[in-house]
Amino acid sequence: MGKRMLPKPKPPWWKKCRCYLQTIIIPICIFQAILLLLIPSTIDVLILGILIGIACVLHFEWI
């Protein structure tokens, strides 16, 4: 028997949470980029990379 091709539907609270994250992730990325330009450090680069990754995942709806 093959796998189901249609994924299970997401619960309503997940859709609401994802919507809130989409609205706040870009300003947080911009703030982190400005902080990185003013006071560069390795941790800031890692945090900005993770935030950009989360923003891409939310934008392309991979989750």
N, CA, C and O of each residue as an XYZ file, in Angstrom:
252
protein
N       0.842     -1.172      0.000
C       0.000      0.000      0.000
C       0.896      1.246      0.000
O       1.844      1.340      0.779
N       0.587      2.179     -0.867
C       1.415      3.366     -1.020
C       1.134      4.424      0.037
O       0.163      4.346      0.789
N       2.020      5.415      0.066
C       1.841      6.525      1.001
C       0.725      7.439      0.523
O       0.395      7.489     -0.662
N       0.162      8.148      1.467
C      -0.838      9.155      1.108
C      -0.139     10.328      0.455
O       0.917     10.758      0.919
N      -0.703     10.840     -0.595
C      -0.089     11.963     -1.289
C      -0.489     13.304     -0.682
O       0.249     14.283     -0.789
N      -1.645     13.348     -0.053
C      -2.104     14.590      0.550
C      -1.676     14.639      2.013
O      -1.973     13.715      2.771
N      -0.976     15.712      2.426
C      -0.601     15.810      3.835
C      -1.820     16.099      4.709
O      -2.858     16.558      4.234
N      -1.658     15.816      5.999
C      -2.743     16.119      6.930
C      -2.927     17.632      7.018
O      -1.944     18.372      6.977
N      -4.163     18.103      7.138
C      -4.377     19.550      7.256
C      -3.815     20.074      8.579
O      -3.839     19.390      9.602
N      -3.316     21.290      8.529
C      -2.753     21.913      9.725
C      -3.874     22.443     10.614
O      -4.916     22.869     10.115
N      -3.661     22.418     11.934
C      -4.692     22.955     12.832
C      -4.790     24.479     12.707
O      -3.840     25.131     12.272
N      -5.938     25.043     13.090
C      -6.127     26.493     12.942
C      -5.145     27.320     13.767
O      -4.752     28.406     13.341
N      -4.742     26.831     14.934
C      -3.807     27.604     15.747
C      -2.446     27.694     15.057
O      -1.732     28.680     15.243
N      -2.072     26.688     14.266
C      -0.790     26.718     13.569
C      -0.808     27.782     12.474
O       0.177     28.492     12.271
N      -1.942     27.887     11.766
C      -2.058     28.895     10.711
C      -1.979     30.297     11.293
O      -1.357     31.182     10.706
N      -2.614     30.506     12.458
C      -2.579     31.815     13.100
C      -1.166     32.147     13.587
O      -0.702     33.277     13.440
N      -0.496     31.167     14.161
C       0.875     31.359     14.639
C       1.804     31.689     13.476
O       2.647     32.579     13.589
N       1.655     30.971     12.348
C       2.494     31.216     11.186
C       2.249     32.614     10.624
O       3.182     33.273     10.167
N       1.003     33.064     10.658
C       0.676     34.405     10.176
C       1.360     35.476     11.037
O       1.900     36.450     10.512
N       1.333     35.292     12.346
C       2.004     36.241     13.236
C       3.510     36.238     13.013
O       4.142     37.295     13.005
N       4.084     35.057     12.833
C       5.520     34.976     12.593
C       5.915     35.651     11.288
O       6.959     36.299     11.215
N       5.090     35.503     10.257
C       5.386     36.141      8.977
C       5.406     37.661      9.100
O       6.177     38.328      8.409
N       4.577     38.205      9.962
C       4.527     39.659     10.085
C       5.684     40.225     10.896
O       6.081     41.369     10.675
N       6.237     39.450     11.835
C       7.292     40.012     12.685
C       8.697     39.584     12.297
O       9.660     40.171     12.790
N       8.859     38.577     11.426
C      10.195     38.071     11.153
C      11.025     39.056     10.322
O      12.233     39.155     10.538
N      10.427     39.776      9.394
C      11.179     40.711      8.551
C      11.732     41.888      9.363
O      12.910     42.212      9.207
N      10.933     42.549     10.229
C      11.527     43.615     11.052
C      12.645     43.106     11.981
O      13.621     43.814     12.227
N      12.495     41.889     12.487
C      13.552     41.331     13.341
C      14.815     41.102     12.520
O      15.917     41.358     13.006
N      14.674     40.623     11.276
C      15.834     40.426     10.402
C      16.522     41.760     10.094
O      17.750     41.843     10.087
N      15.735     42.789      9.844
C      16.308     44.108      9.552
C      17.047     44.645     10.773
O      18.151     45.174     10.648
N      16.447     44.513     11.945
C      17.113     44.956     13.167
C      18.422     44.200     13.383
O      19.434     44.797     13.749
N      18.402     42.889     13.158
C      19.603     42.085     13.349
C      20.678     42.457     12.329
O      21.865     42.443     12.655
N      20.279     42.790     11.099
C      21.250     43.191     10.081
C      21.906     44.526     10.448
O      23.110     44.699     10.262
N      21.114     45.467     10.970
C      21.676     46.745     11.408
C      22.625     46.535     12.576
O      23.695     47.140     12.633
N      22.232     45.680     13.503
C      23.101     45.366     14.635
C      24.398     44.731     14.161
O      25.465     45.010     14.709
N      24.313     43.882     13.150
C      25.498     43.229     12.603
C      26.424     44.242     11.943
O      27.645     44.115     12.033
N      25.855     45.246     11.282
C      26.698     46.258     10.656
C      27.384     47.147     11.683
O      28.517     47.582     11.473
N      26.704     47.418     12.791
C      27.288     48.288     13.819
C      28.316     47.567     14.684
O      29.412     48.080     14.909
N      27.966     46.391     15.162
C      28.835     45.624     16.057
C      28.930     44.190     15.521
O      28.184     43.322     15.974
N      29.822     43.928     14.578
C      29.874     42.590     13.983
C      30.443     41.540     14.937
O      31.424     41.790     15.638
N      29.827     40.385     14.953
C      30.337     39.245     15.698
C      29.844     37.970     15.032
O      28.911     37.998     14.229
N      30.467     36.870     15.365
C      30.110     35.588     14.762
C      28.699     35.167     15.141
O      27.964     34.633     14.310
N      28.320     35.404     16.380
C      26.983     35.012     16.835
C      25.910     35.787     16.092
O      24.864     35.229     15.761
N      26.155     37.076     15.823
C      25.185     37.873     15.069
C      25.001     37.330     13.654
O      23.886     37.319     13.133
N      26.083     36.884     13.036
C      25.986     36.307     11.690
C      25.156     35.023     11.728
O      24.319     34.800     10.853
N      25.380     34.186     12.728
C      24.613     32.945     12.852
C      23.135     33.227     13.104
O      22.268     32.594     12.500
N      22.850     34.166     13.986
C      21.455     34.515     14.285
C      20.766     35.066     13.045
O      19.622     34.710     12.762
N      21.453     35.936     12.298
C      20.857     36.497     11.084
C      20.619     35.405     10.042
O      19.599     35.427      9.354
N      21.530     34.467      9.918
C      21.328     33.358      8.991
C      20.137     32.503      9.363
O      19.366     32.098      8.493
N      19.977     32.223     10.645
C      18.830     31.444     11.107
C      17.528     32.211     10.865
O      16.540     31.628     10.419
N      17.525     33.503     11.153
C      16.318     34.315     10.937
C      15.943     34.390      9.455
O      14.765     34.322      9.106
N      16.948     34.530      8.586
C      16.669     34.561      7.148
C      16.141     33.208      6.686
O      15.253     33.141      5.836
N      16.685     32.135      7.244
C      16.184     30.803      6.913
C      14.736     30.631      7.327
O      13.932     30.091      6.567
N      14.392     31.086      8.528
C      13.006     31.004      8.997
C      12.098     31.850      8.116
O      10.985     31.436      7.794
N      12.566     33.037      7.721
C      11.760     33.901      6.853
C      11.506     33.232      5.501
O      10.401     33.326      4.965
N      12.506     32.565      4.949
C      12.325     31.866      3.661
C      11.346     30.710      3.801
O      10.491     30.507      2.940
N      11.470     29.961      4.875
C      10.565     28.832      5.098
C       9.128     29.316      5.227
O       8.216     28.693      4.682
N       8.915     30.410      5.934
C       7.559     30.935      6.104
C       7.029     31.536      4.811
O       5.848     31.394      4.495
N       7.903     32.211      4.059
C       7.456     32.852      2.819
C       7.065     31.824      1.760
O       6.041     31.978      1.096
N       7.868     30.785      1.601
C       7.586     29.764      0.591
C       6.650     28.674      1.089
O       6.355     27.732      0.354
N       6.179     28.787      2.329
C       5.218     27.864      2.943
C       5.704     26.418      2.888
O       4.954     25.516      2.516
N       6.964     26.206      3.261
C       7.522     24.851      3.305
C       7.052     24.097      4.527
O       7.168     22.872      4.578
N       6.522     24.801      5.511
C       5.973     24.129      6.704
C       4.477     24.262      6.638
O       3.775     23.779      7.527
